[in-house]
Amino acid sequence: MNRILFHSLTIPPDQVSTGKLVAEIASKFKEKNINIEILASMPQYRFDSSDFTNEGFKKISENVFVSTYKGVKITHLSSSKRSFSRVKRFSQWISYHLKSILYLTKNRKNFDTIYIFSYPPTMNLIAIYSKKILKKKTIYSIWELYPEIAQKLNELNSNLLLGLFKKVDNFCLKVIDSVVVSVIYHFANEIETPKSEKLTKEIMYAGNVGTPQNLESFINIFSSSKKDYKLMIYGSGSQFDKISDYQSENLIVNSFIHRDELIKQTKDIPFALVSLSPKITIEGFPGKTFDYLKMNKILIGYSNPESSLANFIEQHNVGINISPNEKNLDSKLEIFEDAKVVQQIYQNITYVNNKFANIDIVSQQYIELA
């Protein structure tokens, strides 16, 4: 029997969409009686023990803990709380990789195939190690093109480091067995919640508050609106304090809260903001997009018109996309004053949820790679 290991940085109970998706895919492998386990870190973001079995974490050694998720065994490697400092974050990645290499080497006889999910971007090192050193069948799932994003956002200013990143990436793609590029959307495997009963002039944003999200730029155009909309932000990140300084009667900034509580607090908000730096086009697709759709929110995209996000919103008509070069926000918001348009958007949201957010279809695509 093919023994499979999923290797990811995050996993439930961390409230990270990609980690939750990895766990759900693994659970579908388990349902088909496929021998599967997960290797991930200890929680780095948010902790909610109810997402685990009653036993919680079982300590195996100083740096190794075990839990389960829907019958799938998870081995957790100890880790510190996520840092928003670039230098500290990079050191956290390397520390995690070293622990991963030690674990994989020690347990190399227990697995035949390893699926590696690309966040952090340095996961390509583990993919290379798995294939070239451990001689395992290695499947690398790429969910964002990190070197390109970092270069466009000036987060990686060293040409030497950028070149090294790309060379490692290219080498990784040459040596591994299969590559899954993000043609599989980062959907939220959650129950679709009821839509807002009234079309109020309220917009929500929930998630990371950092450079790629470009929230400050949206706030600047939002502040000039005469439509009297309100924006509710829930999140954390490197720019959280800066964004908090913009608080006003129409802009409320809140710290991150658990998804269940978020749904309660935003059940009457019909719109959700998906903001993305205009420098990002095809390199990344925000995972929160599908989370919003599962919450039955009409999307207000704020991104480059050539971005994957803008194309998705417009192709499926699940909201509007506003270019960061747009000067008049109100002219774009006027479309929501047409009740027939809004009704059609809600119908489209349900269609998209049923078509793309299907864990059975996605998991089967991964199973066929084993």
C-alpha positions as CSV (number, residue, x, y, z in Angstrom):
1,M,0.0,0.0,0.0
2,N,1.2,3.5,-0.9
3,R,2.0,5.3,2.4
4,I,1.4,9.0,2.0
5,L,2.6,12.0,4.0
6,F,1.2,15.5,3.6
7,H,3.8,18.2,4.6
8,S,2.4,21.6,5.4
9,L,3.5,24.5,7.6
10,T,0.0,25.2,9.0
11,I,-2.9,22.9,9.9
12,P,-5.9,23.2,12.1
13,P,-6.4,24.5,14.8
14,D,-4.5,27.3,13.1
15,Q,-7.2,29.5,11.4
16,V,-5.4,29.6,8.0
17,S,-7.4,28.8,4.9
18,T,-4.6,26.9,3.2
19,G,-3.9,24.7,6.3
20,K,-7.5,23.9,6.7
21,L,-7.7,22.9,3.0
22,V,-4.7,20.6,3.4
23,A,-6.4,18.9,6.4
24,E,-9.7,18.5,4.5
25,I,-8.0,17.0,1.5
26,A,-6.1,14.5,3.7
27,S,-9.4,13.5,5.4
28,K,-10.8,12.6,2.0
29,F,-7.8,10.4,1.4
30,K,-8.6,8.7,4.7
31,E,-12.2,8.1,3.7
32,K,-10.9,6.1,0.7
33,N,-8.8,4.0,3.1
34,I,-5.6,5.5,1.8
35,N,-2.7,5.4,4.3
36,I,-2.1,9.0,5.1
37,E,-0.5,11.2,7.8
38,I,0.3,14.9,8.1
39,L,3.5,16.6,9.2
40,A,3.0,20.3,10.3
41,S,4.0,22.8,12.8
42,M,2.4,23.5,16.2
43,P,-0.1,26.3,16.0
44,Q,1.5,29.6,15.1
45,Y,-1.6,31.8,14.4
46,R,-4.7,31.1,16.4
47,F,-5.7,28.2,18.7
48,D,-9.1,26.5,19.1
49,S,-8.9,23.1,20.8
50,S,-12.5,22.3,19.6
51,D,-11.0,21.7,16.1
52,F,-9.1,18.7,17.5
53,T,-10.2,15.5,19.2
54,N,-10.8,15.6,22.9
55,E,-7.3,14.3,23.5
56,G,-5.7,17.4,22.0
57,F,-1.9,17.3,21.7
58,K,0.0,14.3,22.9
59,K,3.7,15.1,23.6
60,I,6.0,12.5,22.0
61,S,9.3,14.3,22.7
62,E,10.6,17.7,23.4
63,N,9.8,19.0,19.9
64,V,7.2,16.5,18.6
65,F,3.5,16.4,19.4
66,V,0.7,14.3,17.9
67,S,-3.0,15.0,17.3
68,T,-5.7,13.9,14.9
69,Y,-8.0,15.6,12.4
70,K,-11.0,13.6,11.2
71,G,-9.1,10.4,11.8
72,V,-5.9,11.5,10.2
73,K,-2.8,11.5,12.4
74,I,-0.9,14.8,12.6
75,T,2.6,15.1,13.8
76,H,3.3,18.6,15.0
77,L,6.9,20.0,15.2
78,S,7.4,22.7,17.9
79,S,7.4,26.3,16.7
80,S,7.2,29.8,18.0
81,K,4.4,32.3,17.5
82,R,4.3,33.7,14.0
83,S,6.4,36.8,13.7
84,F,5.7,39.7,11.3
85,S,9.3,40.7,11.1
86,R,10.8,39.5,7.8
87,V,14.1,38.5,9.3
88,K,12.5,36.6,12.2
89,R,9.9,35.0,10.0
90,F,12.6,33.7,7.6
91,S,14.5,32.3,10.6
92,Q,11.3,30.6,11.7
93,W,11.0,28.9,8.3
94,I,14.6,27.6,8.4
95,S,14.2,26.4,11.9
96,Y,11.0,24.5,10.9
97,H,12.7,23.0,7.9
98,L,15.6,21.7,9.9
99,K,13.2,20.0,12.3
100,S,11.3,18.7,9.3
101,I,14.5,17.2,7.7
102,L,15.4,15.5,10.9
103,Y,11.9,14.0,11.2
104,L,11.7,13.0,7.6
105,T,15.1,11.4,7.7
106,K,14.4,9.5,10.9
107,N,11.0,8.3,9.6
108,R,11.9,7.9,5.9
109,K,11.0,4.2,5.9
110,N,7.4,5.0,7.0
111,F,6.4,6.9,3.8
112,D,6.5,6.3,0.0
113,T,5.0,9.5,-1.3
114,I,5.3,13.0,0.1
115,Y,3.0,15.9,-0.9
116,I,4.6,19.2,-0.1
117,F,2.5,22.4,0.0
118,S,4.4,25.5,-0.9
119,Y,3.9,28.0,1.9
120,P,6.4,29.0,3.0
121,P,8.3,29.5,-0.3
122,T,11.3,27.8,1.2
123,M,9.4,24.5,1.1
124,N,11.1,23.9,-2.2
125,L,14.1,23.0,-0.2
126,I,12.2,20.2,1.5
127,A,10.9,19.0,-1.9
128,I,14.4,18.8,-3.2
129,Y,15.6,16.9,-0.1
130,S,12.6,14.5,-0.3
131,K,13.3,13.6,-3.9
132,K,17.1,13.8,-4.2
133,I,18.2,12.6,-0.8
134,L,15.3,10.5,0.5
135,K,14.5,9.2,-3.0
136,K,10.7,9.5,-2.3
137,K,8.0,10.2,-4.9
138,T,7.5,14.0,-4.4
139,I,4.5,16.1,-5.3
140,Y,4.9,19.8,-4.9
141,S,1.8,22.0,-4.7
142,I,2.6,25.6,-5.6
143,W,0.0,28.0,-4.2
144,E,1.7,31.3,-5.0
145,L,4.7,32.4,-7.0
146,Y,6.6,33.9,-4.0
147,P,9.9,35.2,-5.6
148,E,7.8,37.1,-8.2
149,I,5.5,38.6,-5.5
150,A,8.4,39.5,-3.3
151,Q,10.2,41.2,-6.2
152,K,7.1,43.2,-7.2
153,L,6.4,44.3,-3.6
154,N,10.1,45.2,-3.0
155,E,10.1,42.7,-0.1
156,L,13.2,41.1,-1.5
157,N,15.6,43.9,-2.6
158,S,18.7,41.8,-3.0
159,N,19.2,40.6,-6.6
160,L,21.5,37.9,-5.3
161,L,18.8,36.5,-3.0
162,L,16.1,36.8,-5.7
163,G,18.3,35.0,-8.2
164,L,19.0,32.3,-5.7
165,F,15.3,31.9,-4.9
166,K,14.5,31.5,-8.6
167,K,17.3,29.0,-9.2
168,V,16.2,26.8,-6.3
169,D,12.6,27.0,-7.5
170,N,13.6,26.0,-11.1
171,F,15.8,23.2,-9.8
172,C,13.0,21.9,-7.6
173,L,10.5,21.9,-10.5
174,K,12.9,19.9,-12.6
175,V,13.7,17.1,-10.2
176,I,10.3,16.4,-8.5
177,D,7.7,13.9,-9.8
178,S,4.7,16.2,-10.1
179,V,3.8,19.8,-9.7
180,V,0.4,21.2,-8.8
181,V,0.3,24.9,-9.8
182,S,-2.6,26.8,-8.3
183,V,-5.2,25.9,-10.9
184,I,-7.0,24.5,-7.8
185,Y,-8.6,27.5,-6.0
186,H,-8.0,28.0,-2.2
187,F,-11.6,27.5,-1.3
188,A,-13.2,27.4,2.1
189,N,-14.6,24.0,2.9
190,E,-17.4,25.4,5.1
191,I,-21.2,25.4,5.0
192,E,-22.6,28.3,3.0
193,T,-24.1,30.8,5.5
194,P,-27.3,32.7,4.8
195,K,-26.9,36.0,3.0
196,S,-27.6,39.3,4.7
197,E,-31.3,40.0,5.0
198,K,-30.9,43.7,4.1
199,L,-28.5,45.3,1.6
200,T,-26.9,47.7,4.1
201,K,-24.0,50.0,3.2
202,E,-21.5,48.0,5.1
203,I,-18.3,46.3,3.9
204,M,-16.2,43.8,5.9
205,Y,-12.5,42.8,5.6
206,A,-11.0,39.9,7.5
207,G,-7.5,38.6,7.3
208,N,-3.9,39.6,7.1
209,V,-3.1,43.3,7.2
210,G,0.2,43.6,5.4
211,T,1.9,45.0,2.3
212,P,0.3,42.6,-0.3
213,Q,-3.2,43.5,0.9
214,N,-2.8,47.2,0.0
215,L,-5.5,48.3,2.5
216,E,-4.1,51.8,3.1
217,S,-4.6,52.6,-0.6
218,F,-8.2,51.4,-0.5
219,I,-8.9,53.4,2.7
220,N,-7.7,56.5,1.0
221,I,-10.2,56.2,-1.9
222,F,-12.9,54.9,0.6
223,S,-12.5,58.1,2.7
224,S,-13.5,60.2,-0.3
225,S,-16.7,58.4,-0.9
226,K,-20.0,60.2,-0.5
227,K,-22.1,57.0,-0.4
228,D,-21.8,56.8,3.4
229,Y,-20.6,53.2,3.4
230,K,-19.0,51.7,6.6
231,L,-15.9,49.5,6.5
232,M,-15.3,46.9,9.3
233,I,-11.7,45.4,9.4
234,Y,-10.8,42.3,11.4
235,G,-7.2,41.2,11.2
236,S,-3.6,41.3,12.2
237,G,-0.3,41.8,10.5
238,S,2.6,44.0,9.9
239,Q,0.5,47.1,9.1
240,F,-2.2,46.6,11.6
241,D,-1.2,49.5,13.9
242,K,-0.8,51.8,10.9
243,I,-4.3,50.9,9.6
244,S,-5.7,51.3,13.1
245,D,-4.7,55.0,13.0
246,Y,-7.3,55.5,10.3
247,Q,-10.2,54.6,12.5
248,S,-13.2,56.9,12.2
249,E,-17.0,56.8,12.4
250,N,-17.1,54.9,9.1
251,L,-14.0,52.8,9.6
252,I,-13.7,50.4,12.5
253,V,-10.5,48.3,13.0
254,N,-10.8,45.1,15.1
255,S,-8.3,42.5,16.1
256,F,-8.5,39.0,14.5
257,I,-11.4,36.8,15.8
258,H,-12.3,33.2,15.2
259,R,-14.3,32.5,12.1
260,D,-17.4,31.4,14.0
261,E,-17.4,34.7,15.9
262,L,-16.7,36.6,12.7
263,I,-19.8,35.1,11.0
264,K,-21.9,36.2,14.0
265,Q,-20.5,39.7,14.0
266,T,-20.8,40.2,10.2
267,K,-24.0,38.3,9.4
268,D,-25.7,41.6,8.5
269,I,-22.9,42.9,6.3
270,P,-23.6,42.2,2.6
271,F,-20.2,43.2,1.1
272,A,-16.6,41.9,1.6
273,L,-13.4,43.6,0.5
274,V,-10.6,41.6,-1.2
275,S,-7.7,44.0,-1.6
276,L,-4.5,43.2,-3.4
277,S,-1.4,45.2,-4.4
278,P,-1.7,46.4,-8.1
279,K,1.7,44.9,-8.6
280,I,0.3,41.4,-8.2
281,T,-1.4,40.0,-11.3
282,I,-1.2,36.2,-11.9
283,E,1.3,35.5,-9.1
284,G,-1.3,35.1,-6.3
285,F,-4.9,34.6,-5.6
286,P,-6.3,35.5,-2.1
287,G,-7.6,32.5,-0.2
288,K,-10.1,34.7,1.6
289,T,-12.0,35.1,-1.7
290,F,-13.8,31.8,-1.4
291,D,-14.2,32.2,2.4
292,Y,-16.2,35.4,1.7
293,L,-18.3,33.6,-0.9
294,K,-19.1,30.8,1.5
295,M,-20.3,33.6,3.9
296,N,-22.5,34.8,1.0
297,K,-20.7,38.1,0.7
298,I,-20.8,40.2,-2.5
299,L,-17.2,40.8,-3.4
300,I,-15.6,44.2,-3.8
301,G,-12.2,43.6,-5.3
302,Y,-9.5,46.2,-5.2
303,S,-6.8,45.0,-7.5
304,N,-5.1,45.4,-10.8
305,P,-7.7,44.9,-13.6
306,E,-5.3,42.3,-15.1
307,S,-5.1,40.3,-11.9
308,S,-6.4,36.8,-11.5
309,L,-8.7,38.2,-8.7
310,A,-10.2,40.8,-11.0
311,N,-10.7,38.3,-13.8
312,F,-12.4,35.8,-11.4
313,I,-14.8,38.4,-10.0
314,E,-15.8,39.7,-13.4
315,Q,-15.9,36.3,-15.2
316,H,-18.3,34.9,-12.6
317,N,-20.1,38.2,-11.8
318,V,-19.8,37.8,-8.0
319,G,-19.2,41.5,-7.3
320,I,-17.1,44.3,-8.8
321,N,-13.4,45.0,-9.1
322,I,-12.1,48.5,-8.6
323,S,-8.7,49.5,-10.1
324,P,-6.3,51.2,-7.6
325,N,-6.1,53.9,-10.3
326,E,-9.8,54.5,-10.0
327,K,-10.5,58.1,-8.7
328,N,-14.3,57.8,-8.2
329,L,-15.3,54.9,-5.9
330,D,-18.9,56.0,-5.8
331,S,-19.4,55.5,-9.6
332,K,-18.4,51.9,-9.1
333,L,-20.7,51.3,-6.1
334,E,-23.7,52.6,-7.9
335,I,-24.2,49.2,-9.5
336,F,-25.4,47.8,-6.2
337,E,-28.4,50.2,-6.3
338,D,-30.0,47.9,-8.9
339,A,-31.9,45.2,-7.1
340,K,-31.9,42.9,-10.1
341,V,-28.1,43.1,-10.4
342,V,-27.7,42.2,-6.7
343,Q,-30.1,39.3,-7.0
344,Q,-28.2,37.9,-9.9
345,I,-24.9,38.3,-8.0
346,Y,-26.3,36.2,-5.1
347,Q,-27.3,33.5,-7.6
348,N,-23.9,33.5,-9.1
349,I,-22.3,33.2,-5.6
350,T,-24.2,30.0,-4.9
351,Y,-23.3,28.6,-8.3
352,V,-19.6,29.3,-7.7
353,N,-19.7,27.8,-4.3
354,N,-21.2,24.6,-5.7
355,K,-18.8,24.4,-8.7
356,F,-15.4,25.3,-7.2
357,A,-15.7,24.7,-3.5
358,N,-16.1,21.0,-3.8
359,I,-13.7,19.1,-1.6
360,D,-14.5,15.7,-3.3
361,I,-13.5,16.9,-6.7
362,V,-10.3,18.6,-5.5
363,S,-9.2,15.7,-3.3
364,Q,-9.7,13.3,-6.2
365,Q,-7.3,15.4,-8.3
366,Y,-4.7,15.0,-5.6
367,I,-5.4,11.3,-5.2
368,E,-4.8,10.7,-8.9
369,L,-1.2,12.1,-8.5
370,A,-0.2,9.5,-5.8
